Amino acid sequence: MDYAIVRTGGLQFKVSEGDTVRVPRIRSEVGESVELSEILAVKRGDDVSIGAPLVENASVSAEIVSHGKNRKVIVYKKKRRKGYQRTKGHRQDYTELRIGSIG
């Protein structure tokens, strides 16, 4: 099975052709095609290319399927005996990508 390890939004993802992956928000419209150029490793058949830090002349094309927000993460702070309590919530934006070709 062919796959690539890509970096986008400061995170790394292992992707194969046809996969659907949620990555940090990409500022493009739904239906547009995007090119992921930060490829850290590529495996095609028995050939494995590992970059130092990136694999040259490698790219992954993907199509934007949707945008959304992840579920809420609660951040709670407290200092004992001081009467200090804070509760905050955060929902991270994401973009869902359908991986096309690995080149």
KEMI-226335 format. One record per residue: x, y, z of N, C-alpha, C, O in turn. Coordinates in pm, 1 decimal, padded with zeros to 6 digits. Example, Ala and Ser with C-alpha at 12.3 -4.5 7.8 and 13.67 -1.06 7.14 Angstrom:
2
@n.X:01319.0 n.Y:-00569.0 n.Z:00780.0 ca.X:01230.0 ca.Y:-00450.0 ca.Z:00780.0 c.X:01320.0 c.Y:-00330.0 c.Z:00780.0 o.X:01423.6 o.Y:-00331.9 o.Z:00846.5
@n.X:01285.0 n.Y:-00225.0 n.Z:00708.0 ca.X:01367.0 ca.Y:-00106.0 ca.Z:00714.0 c.X:01290.0 c.Y:00003.0 c.Z:00787.0 o.X:01340.9 o.Y:00113.8 o.Z:00803.9
This chain:
103
@n.X:00083.2 n.Y:-00116.9 n.Z:00000.0 ca.X:00000.0 ca.Y:00000.0 ca.Z:00000.0 c.X:00088.5 c.Y:00124.4 c.Z:00000.0 o.X:00176.1 o.Y:00138.8 o.Z:00085.3
@n.X:00065.6 n.Y:00212.9 n.Z:-00094.8 ca.X:00142.2 ca.Y:00336.3 ca.Z:-00105.6 c.X:00087.3 c.Y:00439.4 c.Z:-00008.8 o.X:-00033.8 o.Y:00450.2 o.Z:00010.2
@n.X:00177.4 n.Y:00514.8 n.Z:00052.1 ca.X:00134.9 ca.Y:00620.9 ca.Z:00142.4 c.X:00240.5 c.Y:00729.9 c.Z:00145.8 o.X:00352.4 o.Y:00712.4 o.Z:00097.6
@n.X:00201.8 n.Y:00843.8 n.Z:00204.5 ca.X:00293.7 ca.Y:00955.2 ca.Z:00224.6 c.X:00268.7 c.Y:01012.0 c.Z:00363.5 o.X:00158.1 o.Y:01003.5 o.Z:00416.9
@n.X:00372.7 n.Y:01069.8 n.Z:00420.4 ca.X:00359.2 ca.Y:01140.8 ca.Z:00546.8 c.X:00374.6 c.Y:01288.9 c.Z:00515.1 o.X:00480.0 o.Y:01333.7 o.Z:00469.8
@n.X:00267.3 n.Y:01364.0 n.Z:00539.8 ca.X:00264.9 ca.Y:01505.8 ca.Z:00505.5 c.X:00256.6 c.Y:01589.7 c.Z:00632.5 o.X:00209.1 o.Y:01543.7 o.Z:00736.3
@n.X:00304.2 n.Y:01714.8 n.Z:00621.8 ca.X:00295.4 ca.Y:01808.6 ca.Z:00733.3 c.X:00211.3 c.Y:01926.8 c.Z:00687.9 o.X:00240.8 o.Y:01990.2 o.Z:00586.6
@n.X:00106.6 n.Y:01955.5 n.Z:00763.6 ca.X:00024.0 ca.Y:02072.4 ca.Z:00737.2 c.X:-00029.4 c.Y:02124.2 c.Z:00869.3 o.X:-00072.4 o.Y:02046.3 o.Z:00954.4
@n.X:-00026.9 n.Y:02254.5 n.Z:00886.6 ca.X:-00075.5 ca.Y:02314.8 ca.Z:01010.4 c.X:00006.6 c.Y:02276.6 c.Z:01131.8 o.X:-00044.0 o.Y:02280.2 o.Z:01243.9
@n.X:00133.8 n.Y:02239.8 n.Z:01111.5 ca.X:00220.4 ca.Y:02202.4 ca.Z:01223.1 c.X:00201.4 c.Y:02059.8 c.Z:01271.4 o.X:00264.5 o.Y:02019.4 o.Z:01369.1
@n.X:00115.1 n.Y:01981.8 n.Z:01204.8 ca.X:00091.0 ca.Y:01843.1 ca.Z:01242.5 c.X:00128.3 c.Y:01751.0 c.Z:01127.1 o.X:00132.2 o.Y:01793.9 o.Z:01011.8
@n.X:00155.4 n.Y:01625.1 n.Z:01157.7 ca.X:00191.9 ca.Y:01526.8 ca.Z:01056.5 c.X:00079.7 c.Y:01424.9 c.Z:01041.0 o.X:00018.4 o.Y:01382.9 o.Z:01139.1
@n.X:00053.7 n.Y:01385.5 n.Z:00915.6 ca.X:-00052.6 ca.Y:01290.7 ca.Z:00884.4 c.X:-00001.1 c.Y:01185.9 c.Z:00787.0 o.X:00072.2 o.Y:01217.5 o.Z:00693.3
@n.X:-00039.8 n.Y:01060.9 n.Z:00809.7 ca.X:-00010.0 ca.Y:00952.9 ca.Z:00716.3 c.X:-00131.0 c.Y:00939.6 c.Z:00624.5 o.X:-00241.5 o.Y:00912.8 o.Z:00671.6
@n.X:-00111.5 n.Y:00958.2 n.Z:00492.9 ca.X:-00223.1 ca.Y:00957.7 ca.Z:00398.9 c.X:-00196.1 c.Y:00860.6 c.Z:00284.6 o.X:-00081.6 o.Y:00839.9 o.Z:00244.4
@n.X:-00303.5 n.Y:00801.7 n.Z:00233.1 ca.X:-00300.3 ca.Y:00715.9 ca.Z:00115.1 c.X:-00401.1 c.Y:00770.8 c.Z:00015.2 o.X:-00485.0 o.Y:00853.6 o.Z:00050.8
@n.X:-00393.5 n.Y:00725.6 n.Z:-00108.8 ca.X:-00488.6 ca.Y:00771.3 ca.Z:-00209.9 c.X:-00629.1 c.Y:00727.7 c.Z:-00171.5 o.X:-00651.3 o.Y:00612.4 o.Z:-00134.6
@n.X:-00724.7 n.Y:00821.1 n.Z:-00180.4 ca.X:-00863.2 ca.Y:00792.2 ca.Z:-00148.1 c.X:-00900.6 c.Y:00815.1 c.Z:-00003.0 o.X:-01018.8 o.Y:00809.8 o.Z:00031.0
@n.X:-00801.9 n.Y:00840.9 n.Z:00084.9 ca.X:-00830.1 ca.Y:00865.8 ca.Z:00226.2 c.X:-00902.7 c.Y:00998.8 c.Z:00245.3 o.X:-00891.6 o.Y:01089.4 o.Z:00162.7
@n.X:-00976.5 n.Y:01008.9 n.Z:00354.6 ca.X:-01035.4 ca.Y:01134.9 ca.Z:00398.4 c.X:-00972.3 c.Y:01169.2 c.Z:00532.2 o.X:-00974.1 o.Y:01088.8 o.Z:00625.4
@n.X:-00915.7 n.Y:01290.9 n.Z:00541.0 ca.X:-00837.3 ca.Y:01329.8 ca.Z:00657.6 c.X:-00882.2 c.Y:01466.9 c.Z:00706.5 o.X:-00911.2 o.Y:01555.1 o.Z:00625.7
@n.X:-00888.4 n.Y:01485.7 n.Z:00839.7 ca.X:-00919.3 ca.Y:01617.0 ca.Z:00897.8 c.X:-00788.7 c.Y:01683.9 c.Z:00938.0 o.X:-00714.1 o.Y:01631.7 o.Z:01020.9
@n.X:-00761.8 n.Y:01799.4 n.Z:00878.9 ca.X:-00640.4 ca.Y:01875.2 ca.Z:00906.6 c.X:-00679.5 c.Y:02012.1 c.Z:00961.3 o.X:-00794.4 o.Y:02053.3 o.Z:00945.1
@n.X:-00586.8 n.Y:02084.1 n.Z:01026.0 ca.X:-00619.4 ca.Y:02220.2 ca.Z:01069.3 c.X:-00664.8 c.Y:02305.2 c.Z:00951.1 o.X:-00624.7 o.Y:02280.7 o.Z:00837.3
@n.X:-00747.0 n.Y:02403.2 n.Z:00977.9 ca.X:-00817.7 ca.Y:02484.1 ca.Z:00877.4 c.X:-00725.1 c.Y:02532.9 c.Z:00764.9 o.X:-00618.2 o.Y:02588.4 o.Z:00790.4
@n.X:-00768.3 n.Y:02511.0 n.Z:00641.3 ca.X:-00703.0 ca.Y:02563.3 ca.Z:00521.7 c.X:-00797.9 c.Y:02665.5 c.Z:00461.9 o.X:-00915.4 o.Y:02635.4 o.Z:00440.7
@n.X:-00750.2 n.Y:02783.3 n.Z:00435.0 ca.X:-00834.6 ca.Y:02892.7 ca.Z:00386.6 c.X:-00857.5 c.Y:02881.3 c.Z:00236.0 o.X:-00797.3 o.Y:02955.1 o.Z:00158.0
@n.X:-00943.4 n.Y:02790.2 n.Z:00195.9 ca.X:-00985.5 ca.Y:02773.6 ca.Z:00057.2 c.X:-01130.8 c.Y:02728.9 c.Z:00058.0 o.X:-01183.4 o.Y:02687.1 o.Z:00161.2
@n.X:-01194.2 n.Y:02737.9 n.Z:-00056.3 ca.X:-01335.6 ca.Y:02703.5 ca.Z:-00067.2 c.X:-01355.6 c.Y:02552.9 c.Z:-00081.3 o.X:-01265.7 o.Y:02481.2 o.Z:-00125.2
@n.X:-01475.2 n.Y:02505.6 n.Z:-00043.3 ca.X:-01511.7 ca.Y:02364.3 ca.Z:-00058.9 c.X:-01514.7 c.Y:02331.5 c.Z:-00207.6 o.X:-01569.5 o.Y:02407.6 o.Z:-00287.4
@n.X:-01455.8 n.Y:02218.2 n.Z:-00244.6 ca.X:-01451.5 ca.Y:02176.5 ca.Z:-00383.8 c.X:-01321.8 c.Y:02212.3 c.Z:-00453.6 o.X:-01291.7 o.Y:02156.9 o.Z:-00559.3
@n.X:-01244.6 n.Y:02303.7 n.Z:-00397.1 ca.X:-01117.0 ca.Y:02341.9 ca.Z:-00457.9 c.X:-01013.9 c.Y:02232.2 c.Z:-00436.7 o.X:-01022.9 o.Y:02152.4 o.Z:-00343.4
@n.X:-00916.1 n.Y:02230.9 n.Z:-00525.9 ca.X:-00806.2 ca.Y:02136.3 ca.Z:-00515.7 c.X:-00687.6 c.Y:02206.4 c.Z:-00450.4 o.X:-00656.6 o.Y:02320.5 o.Z:-00484.7
@n.X:-00621.3 n.Y:02139.4 n.Z:-00356.8 ca.X:-00503.9 ca.Y:02195.8 ca.Z:-00290.2 c.X:-00386.5 c.Y:02100.6 c.Z:-00309.4 o.X:-00403.6 o.Y:01979.9 o.Z:-00326.7
@n.X:-00268.2 n.Y:02157.9 n.Z:-00305.9 ca.X:-00145.1 ca.Y:02081.0 ca.Z:-00321.7 c.X:-00070.1 c.Y:02085.0 c.Z:-00189.3 o.X:-00034.6 o.Y:02193.0 o.Z:-00142.0
@n.X:-00045.5 n.Y:01969.3 n.Z:-00128.9 ca.X:00031.7 ca.Y:01961.3 ca.Z:-00004.9 c.X:00176.7 c.Y:01936.1 c.Z:-00045.0 o.X:00209.1 o.Y:01831.9 o.Z:-00101.9
@n.X:00263.6 n.Y:02032.4 n.Z:-00014.8 ca.X:00401.0 ca.Y:02023.2 ca.Z:-00065.5 c.X:00502.9 c.Y:01982.7 c.Z:00040.5 o.X:00615.3 o.Y:01946.5 o.Z:00005.9
@n.X:00466.9 n.Y:01987.9 n.Z:00167.4 ca.X:00560.4 ca.Y:01947.6 ca.Z:00272.8 c.X:00546.9 c.Y:01797.4 c.Z:00297.3 o.X:00471.2 o.Y:01753.6 o.Z:00383.9
@n.X:00621.9 n.Y:01719.7 n.Z:00219.1 ca.X:00617.0 ca.Y:01574.0 ca.Z:00225.2 c.X:00740.8 c.Y:01525.2 c.Z:00300.3 o.X:00853.6 o.Y:01551.6 o.Z:00258.7
@n.X:00719.4 n.Y:01454.6 n.Z:00410.0 ca.X:00829.8 ca.Y:01407.9 ca.Z:00493.3 c.X:00878.7 c.Y:01269.7 c.Z:00452.6 o.X:00996.9 o.Y:01239.0 o.Z:00468.1
@n.X:00789.0 n.Y:01185.9 n.Z:00400.4 ca.X:00827.2 ca.Y:01051.6 ca.Z:00356.4 c.X:00724.6 c.Y:01001.2 c.Z:00256.3 o.X:00607.0 o.Y:01037.3 o.Z:00261.8
@n.X:00771.9 n.Y:00915.8 n.Z:00163.5 ca.X:00683.7 ca.Y:00857.6 ca.Z:00062.6 c.X:00719.9 c.Y:00710.4 c.Z:00048.4 o.X:00837.6 o.Y:00674.8 o.Z:00043.3
@n.X:00617.3 n.Y:00624.7 n.Z:00042.0 ca.X:00639.5 ca.Y:00481.4 ca.Z:00016.8 c.X:00559.8 c.Y:00442.8 c.Z:-00105.9 o.X:00437.3 o.Y:00455.0 o.Z:-00107.9
@n.X:00630.3 n.Y:00395.6 n.Z:-00209.5 ca.X:00567.4 ca.Y:00345.3 ca.Z:-00331.8 c.X:00618.7 c.Y:00203.3 c.Z:-00355.3 o.X:00735.4 o.Y:00183.8 o.Z:-00389.1
@n.X:00531.6 n.Y:00104.9 n.Z:-00337.4 ca.X:00574.1 ca.Y:-00034.4 ca.Z:-00351.6 c.X:00676.8 c.Y:-00068.2 c.Z:-00245.6 o.X:00649.9 o.Y:-00056.3 o.Z:-00126.0
@n.X:00796.3 n.Y:-00111.2 n.Z:-00289.8 ca.X:00904.7 ca.Y:-00142.2 ca.Z:-00196.6 c.X:01000.3 c.Y:-00025.4 c.Z:-00179.4 o.X:01092.1 o.Y:-00032.1 o.Z:-00097.8
@n.X:00979.8 n.Y:00083.2 n.Z:-00256.5 ca.X:01068.3 ca.Y:00199.4 ca.Z:-00252.0 c.X:01019.7 c.Y:00298.2 c.Z:-00146.0 o.X:00905.8 o.Y:00344.4 o.Z:-00151.0
@n.X:01106.5 n.Y:00330.2 n.Z:-00050.3 ca.X:01074.0 ca.Y:00425.3 ca.Z:00055.3 c.X:01169.8 c.Y:00543.1 c.Z:00045.7 o.X:01291.6 o.Y:00525.1 o.Z:00046.5
@n.X:01114.1 n.Y:00664.5 n.Z:00036.6 ca.X:01195.6 ca.Y:00786.2 ca.Z:00033.4 c.X:01168.0 c.Y:00864.9 c.Z:00159.8 o.X:01053.4 o.Y:00898.6 o.Z:00189.6
@n.X:01274.6 n.Y:00894.2 n.Z:00234.5 ca.X:01261.8 ca.Y:00971.3 ca.Z:00357.2 c.X:01337.8 c.Y:01100.9 c.Z:00338.4 o.X:01455.1 o.Y:01100.4 o.Z:00301.0
@n.X:01271.2 n.Y:01211.2 n.Z:00364.3 ca.X:01332.1 ca.Y:01341.8 ca.Z:00343.3 c.X:01421.4 c.Y:01383.3 c.Z:00458.1 o.X:01415.7 o.Y:01328.7 o.Z:00568.2
@n.X:01505.6 n.Y:01484.0 n.Z:00427.7 ca.X:01593.7 ca.Y:01537.9 ca.Z:00530.1 c.X:01594.0 c.Y:01689.2 c.Z:00520.6 o.X:01693.4 o.Y:01743.4 o.Z:00472.3
@n.X:01491.3 n.Y:01762.1 n.Z:00562.4 ca.X:01368.3 ca.Y:01716.6 ca.Z:00627.1 c.X:01255.8 c.Y:01682.3 c.Z:00529.6 o.X:01164.5 o.Y:01608.4 o.Z:00566.6
@n.X:01259.4 n.Y:01734.7 n.Z:00403.0 ca.X:01150.5 ca.Y:01710.1 ca.Z:00308.5 c.X:01197.6 c.Y:01628.1 c.Z:00190.0 o.X:01315.0 o.Y:01633.2 o.Z:00153.0
@n.X:01106.1 n.Y:01552.1 n.Z:00129.9 ca.X:01134.7 ca.Y:01477.2 ca.Z:00008.4 c.X:01122.5 c.Y:01574.9 c.Z:-00108.7 o.X:01020.0 o.Y:01641.2 o.Z:-00124.2
@n.X:01226.8 n.Y:01583.5 n.Z:-00190.5 ca.X:01224.8 ca.Y:01676.3 ca.Z:-00302.9 c.X:01138.6 c.Y:01621.3 c.Z:-00416.4 o.X:01129.9 o.Y:01500.2 o.Z:-00436.4
@n.X:01075.3 n.Y:01712.1 n.Z:-00490.1 ca.X:00991.7 ca.Y:01679.0 ca.Z:-00606.3 c.X:00876.8 c.Y:01585.1 c.Z:-00571.9 o.X:00834.3 o.Y:01506.0 o.Z:-00656.2
@n.X:00826.6 n.Y:01592.7 n.Z:-00450.4 ca.X:00711.9 ca.Y:01510.8 ca.Z:-00410.1 c.X:00597.4 c.Y:01604.3 c.Z:-00372.0 o.X:00619.1 o.Y:01711.1 o.Z:-00314.7
@n.X:00476.5 n.Y:01562.7 n.Z:-00404.6 ca.X:00359.4 ca.Y:01641.7 ca.Z:-00366.7 c.X:00238.9 c.Y:01549.8 c.Z:-00354.8 o.X:00236.9 o.Y:01439.5 o.Z:-00409.5
@n.X:00139.6 n.Y:01597.2 n.Z:-00283.1 ca.X:00014.8 ca.Y:01524.0 ca.Z:-00266.7 c.X:-00097.6 c.Y:01619.4 c.Z:-00304.1 o.X:-00105.8 o.Y:01730.4 o.Z:-00251.4
@n.X:-00184.7 n.Y:01576.0 n.Z:-00395.6 ca.X:-00298.7 ca.Y:01659.8 ca.Z:-00431.6 c.X:-00420.7 c.Y:01611.4 c.Z:-00353.8 o.X:-00439.6 o.Y:01491.7 o.Z:-00332.5
@n.X:-00503.3 n.Y:01708.0 n.Z:-00312.0 ca.X:-00621.4 ca.Y:01676.2 ca.Z:-00232.5 c.X:-00733.2 c.Y:01771.7 c.Z:-00269.7 o.X:-00709.4 o.Y:01880.8 o.Z:-00321.5
@n.X:-00856.4 n.Y:01728.5 n.Z:-00242.2 ca.X:-00974.1 ca.Y:01811.1 ca.Z:-00267.1 c.X:-01039.7 c.Y:01842.2 c.Z:-00133.2 o.X:-01052.0 o.Y:01754.6 o.Z:-00047.6
@n.X:-01081.6 n.Y:01967.3 n.Z:-00115.4 ca.X:-01146.9 ca.Y:02008.1 ca.Z:00008.8 c.X:-01290.9 c.Y:01959.0 c.Z:00005.8 o.X:-01367.6 o.Y:01994.9 o.Z:-00083.6
@n.X:-01327.4 n.Y:01876.4 n.Z:00104.4 ca.X:-01461.3 ca.Y:01819.3 ca.Z:00112.9 c.X:-01551.9 c.Y:01907.7 c.Z:00197.8 o.X:-01665.6 o.Y:01935.0 o.Z:00159.4
@n.X:-01501.8 n.Y:01953.0 n.Z:00313.8 ca.X:-01584.8 ca.Y:02036.0 ca.Z:00402.0 c.X:-01497.9 c.Y:02108.6 c.Z:00503.8 o.X:-01379.9 o.Y:02078.0 o.Z:00521.0
@n.X:-01559.6 n.Y:02205.5 n.Z:00570.6 ca.X:-01499.0 ca.Y:02275.8 ca.Z:00683.0 c.X:-01589.0 c.Y:02253.3 c.Z:00804.1 o.X:-01708.6 o.Y:02228.1 o.Z:00789.6
@n.X:-01531.1 n.Y:02262.5 n.Z:00922.9 ca.X:-01613.1 ca.Y:02246.8 ca.Z:01042.5 c.X:-01535.3 c.Y:02277.2 c.Z:01167.7 o.X:-01424.9 o.Y:02331.4 o.Z:01162.7
@n.X:-01594.7 n.Y:02241.2 n.Z:01281.7 ca.X:-01529.8 ca.Y:02259.0 ca.Z:01410.7 c.X:-01530.1 c.Y:02126.1 c.Z:01484.6 o.X:-01627.9 o.Y:02051.5 o.Z:01480.0
@n.X:-01419.3 n.Y:02097.1 n.Z:01553.0 ca.X:-01410.2 ca.Y:01977.0 ca.Z:01634.6 c.X:-01496.7 c.Y:01992.6 c.Z:01759.1 o.X:-01550.6 o.Y:02100.3 o.Z:01784.5
@n.X:-01510.1 n.Y:01884.1 n.Z:01837.3 ca.X:-01588.7 ca.Y:01892.8 ca.Z:01958.9 c.X:-01516.3 c.Y:01981.0 c.Z:02059.8 o.X:-01395.6 o.Y:02003.2 o.Z:02049.6
@n.X:-01591.1 n.Y:02030.3 n.Z:02156.2 ca.X:-01539.4 ca.Y:02128.2 ca.Z:02251.3 c.X:-01442.6 c.Y:02064.4 c.Z:02350.3 o.X:-01466.9 o.Y:01955.5 o.Z:02402.3
@n.X:-01333.0 n.Y:02134.4 n.Z:02375.0 ca.X:-01236.1 ca.Y:02096.2 ca.Z:02476.8 c.X:-01251.6 c.Y:02194.8 c.Z:02591.5 o.X:-01247.0 o.Y:02316.0 o.Z:02570.4
@n.X:-01269.9 n.Y:02143.7 n.Z:02712.7 ca.X:-01288.4 ca.Y:02228.4 ca.Z:02830.8 c.X:-01154.2 c.Y:02249.4 c.Z:02900.0 o.X:-01081.3 o.Y:02153.7 o.Z:02925.9
@n.X:-01122.2 n.Y:02375.2 n.Z:02929.7 ca.X:-01001.3 ca.Y:02409.8 ca.Z:03003.8 c.X:-01046.0 c.Y:02463.8 c.Z:03139.2 o.X:-01119.3 o.Y:02562.5 o.Z:03145.2
@n.X:-01003.2 n.Y:02400.9 n.Z:03246.4 ca.X:-01045.2 ca.Y:02439.3 ca.Z:03381.4 c.X:-00922.1 c.Y:02472.0 c.Z:03463.6 o.X:-00827.9 o.Y:02392.9 o.Z:03469.1
@n.X:-00922.1 n.Y:02588.7 n.Z:03527.8 ca.X:-00812.1 ca.Y:02630.3 ca.Z:03614.0 c.X:-00865.8 c.Y:02654.8 c.Z:03754.2 o.X:-00978.1 o.Y:02702.2 o.Z:03771.4
@n.X:-00785.2 n.Y:02622.3 n.Z:03853.4 ca.X:-00826.4 ca.Y:02643.8 ca.Z:03992.0 c.X:-00701.9 c.Y:02660.7 c.Z:04077.9 o.X:-00600.6 o.Y:02593.8 o.Z:04057.7
@n.X:-00712.1 n.Y:02752.1 n.Z:04174.5 ca.X:-00606.5 ca.Y:02765.2 ca.Z:04274.2 c.X:-00669.0 c.Y:02735.7 c.Z:04410.0 o.X:-00765.2 o.Y:02801.5 o.Z:04449.8
@n.X:-00617.0 n.Y:02640.6 n.Z:04478.7 ca.X:-00679.8 ca.Y:02599.3 ca.Z:04604.1 c.X:-00671.2 c.Y:02708.5 c.Z:04710.3 o.X:-00572.5 o.Y:02781.4 o.Z:04720.1
@n.X:-00776.2 n.Y:02716.9 n.Z:04787.9 ca.X:-00788.8 ca.Y:02810.5 ca.Z:04900.4 c.X:-00788.9 c.Y:02957.5 c.Z:04860.0 o.X:-00783.3 o.Y:03042.9 o.Z:04948.5
@n.X:-00794.9 n.Y:02991.3 n.Z:04734.0 ca.X:-00790.6 ca.Y:03131.3 ca.Z:04691.5 c.X:-00921.5 c.Y:03178.5 c.Z:04629.0 o.X:-00936.6 o.Y:03297.1 o.Z:04599.6
@n.X:-01014.4 n.Y:03088.7 n.Z:04608.8 ca.X:-01140.7 ca.Y:03125.3 ca.Z:04547.0 c.X:-01129.5 c.Y:03152.5 c.Z:04398.6 o.X:-01216.3 o.Y:03218.1 o.Z:04341.0
@n.X:-01022.9 n.Y:03102.7 n.Z:04334.9 ca.X:-00999.5 ca.Y:03127.7 ca.Z:04191.5 c.X:-01039.0 c.Y:03005.4 c.Z:04110.6 o.X:-00983.1 o.Y:02897.3 o.Z:04129.3
@n.X:-01135.5 n.Y:03022.2 n.Z:04020.6 ca.X:-01176.4 ca.Y:02915.2 ca.Z:03929.2 c.X:-01208.8 c.Y:02977.9 c.Z:03795.1 o.X:-01275.8 o.Y:03081.1 o.Z:03789.7
@n.X:-01162.1 n.Y:02916.9 n.Z:03685.9 ca.X:-01192.8 ca.Y:02962.9 ca.Z:03551.1 c.X:-01224.0 c.Y:02842.3 c.Z:03463.6 o.X:-01153.5 o.Y:02741.5 o.Z:03467.7
@n.X:-01328.8 n.Y:02853.3 n.Z:03385.6 ca.X:-01363.7 ca.Y:02749.1 ca.Z:03290.1 c.X:-01373.3 c.Y:02813.4 c.Z:03152.7 o.X:-01442.5 o.Y:02913.6 o.Z:03135.0
@n.X:-01304.2 n.Y:02755.7 n.Z:03056.1 ca.X:-01310.0 ca.Y:02804.1 ca.Z:02918.2 c.X:-01330.1 c.Y:02684.8 c.Z:02826.5 o.X:-01289.0 o.Y:02573.1 o.Z:02857.8
@n.X:-01393.2 n.Y:02709.4 n.Z:02714.3 ca.X:-01410.1 ca.Y:02606.0 ca.Z:02613.6 c.X:-01344.7 c.Y:02649.4 c.Z:02483.8 o.X:-01333.4 o.Y:02768.8 o.Z:02455.9
@n.X:-01301.5 n.Y:02551.7 n.Z:02404.2 ca.X:-01237.1 ca.Y:02582.2 ca.Z:02276.3 c.X:-01278.6 c.Y:02478.8 c.Z:02173.0 o.X:-01278.3 o.Y:02358.9 o.Z:02201.0
@n.X:-01314.6 n.Y:02525.4 n.Z:02052.6 ca.X:-01345.2 ca.Y:02435.3 ca.Z:01940.8 c.X:-01252.6 c.Y:02471.2 c.Z:01825.7 o.X:-01258.4 o.Y:02582.0 o.Z:01772.6
@n.X:-01167.4 n.Y:02377.2 n.Z:01787.6 ca.X:-01068.1 ca.Y:02399.9 ca.Z:01682.1 c.X:-01132.4 c.Y:02384.4 c.Z:01544.5 o.X:-01206.9 o.Y:02289.2 o.Z:01521.2
@n.X:-01103.9 n.Y:02477.3 n.Z:01453.3 ca.X:-01150.8 ca.Y:02466.5 ca.Z:01314.9 c.X:-01072.7 c.Y:02357.7 c.Z:01242.6 o.X:-00954.0 o.Y:02337.8 o.Z:01268.7
@n.X:-01139.5 n.Y:02287.3 n.Z:01151.4 ca.X:-01070.3 ca.Y:02186.8 ca.Z:01071.0 c.X:-01119.3 c.Y:02193.7 c.Z:00927.3 o.X:-01223.3 o.Y:02252.4 o.Z:00897.7
@n.X:-01042.1 n.Y:02132.4 n.Z:00839.3 ca.X:-01079.2 ca.Y:02115.0 ca.Z:00699.2 c.X:-01068.1 c.Y:01966.6 c.Z:00669.1 o.X:-00968.5 o.Y:01902.6 o.Z:00702.7
@n.X:-01169.6 n.Y:01913.2 n.Z:00606.3 ca.X:-01168.9 ca.Y:01771.8 ca.Z:00569.6 c.X:-01121.3 c.Y:01760.2 c.Z:00425.1 o.X:-01177.8 o.Y:01822.5 o.Z:00335.2
@n.X:-01017.5 n.Y:01680.4 n.Z:00403.3 ca.X:-00957.5 ca.Y:01663.8 ca.Z:00270.9 c.X:-00976.5 c.Y:01521.4 c.Z:00221.2 o.X:-00969.7 o.Y:01426.2 o.Z:00299.0
@n.X:-01000.4 n.Y:01507.0 n.Z:00089.9 ca.X:-00998.5 ca.Y:01376.0 ca.Z:00025.6 c.X:-00870.5 c.Y:01370.1 c.Z:-00056.8 o.X:-00850.8 o.Y:01450.6 o.Z:-00147.8
@n.X:-00784.5 n.Y:01275.2 n.Z:-00025.0 ca.X:-00654.1 ca.Y:01266.6 ca.Z:-00088.9 c.X:-00670.8 c.Y:01210.6 c.Z:-00230.3 o.X:-00735.9 o.Y:01108.2 o.Z:-00250.9
@n.X:-00610.6 n.Y:01280.0 n.Z:-00326.8 ca.X:-00615.8 ca.Y:01237.1 ca.Z:-00467.0 c.X:-00493.7 c.Y:01151.7 c.Z:-00498.5 o.X:-00489.6 o.Y:01032.7 o.Z:-00467.1
@n.X:-00395.0 n.Y:01213.9 n.Z:-00560.9 ca.X:-00277.2 ca.Y:01138.3 ca.Z:-00603.7 c.X:-00156.0 c.Y:01175.7 c.Z:-00520.3 o.X:-00143.4 o.Y:01288.1 o.Z:-00471.8
@n.X:-00067.6 n.Y:01078.5 n.Z:-00505.1 ca.X:00061.0 ca.Y:01098.9 ca.Z:-00437.0 c.X:00167.4 c.Y:01093.9 c.Z:-00544.8 o.X:00186.2 o.Y:00991.9 o.Z:-00611.2
@n.X:00237.8 n.Y:01207.3 n.Z:-00561.4 ca.X:00335.5 ca.Y:01213.8 ca.Z:-00670.4 c.X:00471.8 c.Y:01251.9 c.Z:-00626.3 o.X:00563.0 o.Y:01260.9 o.Z:-00708.5
